[in-house]
Amino acid sequence: METHQRTLARAVSYRIIACLITALFTGLGTAIAIHVLLTLVHYVHERVWLKVKWGTQWQGSDQKD
């Protein structure tokens, strides 16, 4: 299981890198606004996918997909 803090840290670190790349094409102010929104979307997306059991294997599980 992943903590909320870890999910948030991963999302923020990815968005910082992506923001710097976007800033090269759009300017820093626009890039920051875009990536703040995308960070929130990414966080929610990751948390939703953690609830999806499809395609996962849990230790000790006898279930077959």
C-alpha positions as a printed NumPy array, in Angstrom:
array([[  0.   ,   0.   ,   0.   ],
       [  1.226,   3.484,  -0.802],
       [  0.761,   6.444,   1.541],
       [ -0.865,   9.689,   0.47 ],
       [  2.432,  11.492,   1.148],
       [  4.372,   9.19 ,  -1.194],
       [  1.779,   9.562,  -3.97 ],
       [  1.895,  13.334,  -3.563],
       [  5.708,  13.434,  -3.566],
       [  5.862,  11.361,  -6.757],
       [  3.263,  13.559,  -8.464],
       [  4.975,  16.8  ,  -7.441],
       [  8.465,  15.68 ,  -8.469],
       [  7.178,  14.581, -11.88 ],
       [  5.286,  17.848, -12.354],
       [  8.332,  19.985, -11.497],
       [ 10.276,  18.337, -14.301],
       [  7.338,  18.6  , -16.696],
       [  6.766,  22.249, -15.708],
       [ 10.327,  23.188, -16.572],
       [  9.961,  21.57 , -19.989],
       [  6.597,  23.289, -20.586],
       [  8.063,  26.651, -19.527],
       [ 10.505,  26.458, -22.422],
       [  7.551,  26.686, -24.818],
       [  4.887,  28.703, -22.956],
       [  6.621,  30.895, -20.381],
       [  6.96 ,  30.249, -16.671],
       [  3.645,  31.728, -15.45 ],
       [  1.515,  29.695, -17.837],
       [  3.556,  26.555, -17.18 ],
       [  3.084,  26.89 , -13.412],
       [ -0.701,  27.327, -13.73 ],
       [ -1.003,  24.338, -16.061],
       [  1.094,  22.075, -13.869],
       [ -0.562,  22.972, -10.571],
       [ -3.844,  21.798, -12.101],
       [ -2.247,  18.719, -13.655],
       [ -0.593,  17.809, -10.325],
       [ -3.988,  17.733,  -8.64 ],
       [ -5.442,  15.619, -11.466],
       [ -2.447,  13.262, -11.352],
       [ -2.782,  12.798,  -7.578],
       [ -6.476,  11.921,  -7.832],
       [ -5.798,   9.604, -10.777],
       [ -3.109,   7.715,  -8.841],
       [ -5.33 ,   7.324,  -5.765],
       [ -8.216,   5.981,  -7.878],
       [ -5.931,   3.446,  -9.6  ],
       [ -4.727,   2.192,  -6.216],
       [ -8.299,   1.016,  -5.6  ],
       [ -8.462,  -0.919,  -8.898],
       [ -7.56 ,  -4.564,  -8.318],
       [ -7.301,  -5.51 , -12.004],
       [ -3.794,  -6.493, -13.078],
       [ -2.307,  -6.638,  -9.59 ],
       [ -0.85 ,  -9.488,  -7.639],
       [ -0.928,  -9.394,  -3.868],
       [  1.469, -11.453,  -1.771],
       [ -0.181, -14.538,  -0.373],
       [ -3.098, -14.273,  -2.764],
       [ -4.41 , -17.447,  -4.339],
       [ -6.591, -15.556,  -6.824],
       [ -5.855, -15.964, -10.524],
       [ -6.674, -13.233, -13.077]])
